[in-house]
Amino acid sequence: MNNEEMGILKDITREIIQNADEVLKEKDGSEFYEGKILAYNEVLSIIKDYLTGYDLKEFGLDIDIDSKYV
């Protein structure tokens, strides 16, 4: 992955994390809420798996996604 692609992926990942954190604040127990948080969990897990071998801290993914977003 070149530097430009790395920068774009970092920006996208940070935005996804920010959006997921905002959804956590509106927790209401509805099925819609549960679906949204599950979707963010899945997307972040896929990105984290893709980045095996990279410094996950640079992407904000040095976290336990399942414990934070489930």
Residue pairs with C-beta under 8 A, 6 or more apart in sequence:
1 9
9 47
9 51
9 59
10 58
10 59
13 44
13 47
13 59
13 60
13 61
14 59
14 60
16 40
16 43
16 44
16 47
17 44
17 60
17 61
19 40
20 37
20 40
20 41
20 44
20 69
23 33
23 36
23 37
23 40
24 37
24 69
26 33
27 33
37 69
37 70
38 69
38 70
40 69
41 65
41 66
41 69
41 70
44 61
44 65
44 69
45 65
45 66
47 59
47 61
48 56
48 59
48 61
48 65
51 59
51 61
56 62
